[in-house]
Amino acid sequence: MTVGSGDTSTPANGTAAPHSPHAPFPPVVYVPCEPLREGDQDLTVEVRPTRDGRIALLVYSSLERLVDCCGPYQPWTEMPSTSLEDIRLTSGFNLVLLDLEVPDEFRRTESDL
């Protein structure tokens, strides 16, 4: 598992990335995480509530997409897509959203780290 944070950003425009519903799911995904705090031993993936009450896990097809969609201060981890079921069992998400752009007001800032 690789851990890091991005270093470039483009402005959010509030739209999801254009993906074909028939495109194959990437074999490796980049997953936003909570910032590590002093004493933390493990990463915690970030899940988000949806308007209809479900819990979503955002995943990104590349590090560039994660930084473009979440901003440069978003902590992340890289993992094989096959590990998402293990993450679901511990975090309880019931929806995976691929390459979703996060609006500026919901992005992490330098002070969050």
Secondary structure as UniProt FT lines:
FT   STRAND          2..5
FT   TURN            21..22
FT   STRAND          28..33
FT   TURN            38..39
FT   STRAND          47..49
FT   TURN            51..52
FT   STRAND          55..60
FT   HELIX           63..70
FT   TURN            72..73
FT   STRAND          75..80
FT   HELIX           81..83
FT   HELIX           84..91
FT   STRAND          95..98
FT   HELIX           104..106
FT   HELIX           110..112
//
